[in-house]
Amino acid sequence: MKKEFAEKLYTKHQQTENYPSTASVTNFTIKVLEILFPALSEKPKNYHSAETVARDLEILKQDLINILQIIPSLSHDPIKLAEVFFDKIDQVYELLQTDIEAIVQGDPAANNEYEVIRAYPGFYAISFYRLAHLLHQMEVPLLPRILTEYAHSQTGIDIHPAATIGPYFFIDHGTGIVIGETSNIGKYVKLYQGVTLGALSVSKELSQTKRHPTIEDNVVIYSGATILGGDTVIGNDSIIGGNVWLTKSIPPYSVVYHVAEIDLRKAPDKIAFSKK
């Protein structure tokens, strides 16, 4: 190995900032979610009092402080950030309860809340997003992306932690869904697999602008639909059909669908097979 290359790597290593491991961040989040929703745990704890729940949350608060203390150039005090996070954890819980309700009420195949919590990848991805979004609002760097990318790897659902998503959010099936950074989604919105809420341009100069669409309340977007652009607004109570491509706003109560061209051909009466 060339000595110059080793020296180059060594110099680069000295410039690399130290961040918490992905495992420590995801394990912390999983523990939080298992307290909020014991159905997510393989071995849920049997809590005998509210005090024991509070004790475990306090332990997790210290875990978060330890994680935050490793982050270089953190703009806020780790102890205060951890206090804010756990002061707002009840709000995240209530939001997730609305998401569970939306799935139970909106999916004929959902039998009960336990099944949704335990088995639905959409709920799993939303859970990680809700916690990551809280960290993003607290201006914690990198950790929110670690969380949503972990959920992405587990579910195939890619939600940027900076996206704004209202209550009663329902992801059905979910694989291949992409929700961009500046997306704004209202309440009672339902997305099917393969939906993309993306940007018209990936130019770096537009990084501080609204690049992704706004989806108003009570909208259903079916599988494979692609909606692009920061100025694109999908009006409330609209239905977007499968495989639709949209780069312009539509008014409330719209129905947009893709018309496929189908060419039916009659098969020949006799099909010749070659004989060996």
N, C-alpha and C positions, 0 to 999 in steps of 0.2 A: 504494500500500500504506500502511496506517495506521502511523504512527510508533509508537503504543502497542504494536501487535502485534509489530513488529520488536524493540522493547525487551523485550517478554515472552519472545520466542524467545532473545534474547541472554542474558538472565538465566538461562533454563533451560539453555542451553548451558554456562554457567559451572558449573552444578551437576552436569553429567553427568560421571560417572567415565570415565576412559579405560581401555579394555580392548583386548587383542590382537584383531586382525582375524580374522574367521571363516576367511579364506583362509590365514592363517599357521598357525592351529591345525589345520585340516584337512590342509593340505599336510604339516605335520610328522607327523601321524598316518599319512597315506598312505605317507610315506617309511619310517616304522617298520615298517608292515605289509609293504612291499615287500622289506625286508630279511628279515623273518621268513618271508615266503612270496613268493619271486620270481615265482611264477605270476600274481600280481596286477599285475605290472609289464608295460607294453608293451615295454620294453627292459630286461630284467633284467641286472644286472651279473654278470660272470663273475669270481667271487672266486677268487684263486689261493692264498689261505692264510687261516687263522683270524685272523691279525693284521690283514688288510685289512678283515675283517668288524668286528673290534673297533674299528678306526680309524673306520669309518663310524658305528658306534654312539656313539663318543665325540663325533663331530661333531654328531650328533643330540642328544646330551646338552646340548651348548652351545646348540643351537637352543632346546631346552626352557627352559633357564635364561633366555635372552633373552625368551622368551614370558612366563614367570612374573614376570620383573622388571617387566613393564608393569602387572600386575594391582595395583590399589590395595588397600591394607590387607590384604595377604596375611598369613595368620597364622603362616606358617613361612618359613624362609630358602629362597629359590629354589634355591640350590646344593644344599642338603640334600634338598629335594624332588626335584630332578632325579636325585640319586644314588639315592634310594629307588625312584623310578620304574624306573630301569634295573637296579637290583638285583633287582627283582621281575618284570622283563620275561620271564625264563625261565619263571616260573610261569604267566604269561598264555599264553605259547607252548604250554606243555604242556596247558593247558585247551583251547585252540583245536584242538590235535591230537585231543583226545577228541571235540570237536564234529565235526571232519572225519570221524572214524571212524564216529560215529553216523549221519551222512548217507550215507556210502558203504555201510554195512551195512543201513541202514533204507530206502533208496530204490532200488527195482529199476532206475530209470532212470539212476542214477549209475554211470558206468563206472569212474572212478578218482579219486584224490585231486586230480589236476591239474584235472579238470573241475569238481569241487566248489569249489576255491579260485578258479578263474577265472570261473565262470559262475553260481554259485548266490547269489542275493540274500540268502537266509537266512544263509549263512556270512558274507557281507559285513557284514550288520547286526550279527551276533553279534560279529564281530571289533572293530567300532567300540565296541560295548557293553562288551566285556571291557576294553579300554583306558580307556574313559570311567569304568567302575566303579572301576578302580584309582585314577584321579585323584580320584574322589568319596571313596574311602576315605582318601585323603591330605588331604582337606578343601580341595581346590582349588576355588574358586568358578567358576561359569559355564562353564568349559571343558568339563566333562563333558556339559552340556546342548548345547553347540555341536556336539560330536561326534555324539551320538545323534540330534540333529535333522538333521544333515547326512546321516547314514545313512538316516534316515526319508525325507528328500527324494529320495534315490537309489533306495530300495527299497520304500517304502510300509510299512515295518515300524517301529513306534514302541515302543522299549524305553527306559524311564526308567533313567538310569545308576545310580540308587540301588537298583533291584531286585536281589534276590539270586538268582542262577541257578547251579545246580550243573553238573558236567561232563556230557559226552555229551548236549548239548542240540541238538535237531533242529527246525529250522523248515522245513516243506515248503511250497513256493510262496511263502507269506509275506504277500502283499499284504493290507493292512488289519489286520494283527495289532497289538494294543495291549497292552502290559505295563506296569501302573502302578507307581508309585514304591515302594510297600511290598509288592509281590508277592514271594513266596518260592517258588522253583521248585527241586525236588530234582534228582536225577540220572536220566539216561535218560528225559527227558520229550520228547514229540513234539507240536508244534503245527502245525495246518494253517491255511490262509488264513482271515482274517476273525475269528480268535479274539480275544476281549476279556477281559483280566483286569483288572477295573475296581473302582471304589468304588461303594457304595450311595448315598453322599451326597457332594456336592462342596462342602460347607460349609467355609469357611476356618477355622473354629474346630477342625476335625478334622485340620488339617494335620500335627500332631505325633503322630497316632495311626496304628495299622495299619489302613489302609482297603482294602487289596487282598488277594486270596485267597492261600492257601498250597496249592501243588500238590506232593504228595509224589512219591516215586520211581516210575519206570516207568509214568507216566500218559500216555495218548494222548488228545488233544482235537481233535475233527474240526471241519471248516470251519463258521464262523458261530456257534460256541458262545460264549455270554456267561456269565462267572462273576464274581459281584460280592460284595464285602464282606470286611472284614478278619478276621471270625470264620469265614469259609467255608474249610473244609479239604477238599480232594479226596484221599481216601485212596489209598495206594499201589496200583499195579497196576490202577487203574480205567480205564474207557473212557468218554469223554463223546462222545456222538454229535453230528452236525451240527445246528446251529440250536437246541441246548438252551439254556435260560435257567435258571441256578442261582444261588440266593442263600442256600442252606443247605448244611451239610457233608454229605458222604456217606462211608460207611465204605470201608475197603480192598476191592479186588476187585469194586467195583460196576460195573455197566453201565447207563448212563443214555442214553435216546434219546428223540427227539421223534417223536410219532405224527402224521403229517400226514393231514388229512381230504381225500380225493380224491373229487370228484363227477364220475362218468363219465356223459356224456349221449350218446345215440345221435343221429347226424346225420340230418336228414330225408332221405327217399329222393330227393327232387328239390329242387334249389336254383334258384330263379327269379332270372334276371338281367335287369335292365332294359335295354331296347333304346333306343338313341338314334335 
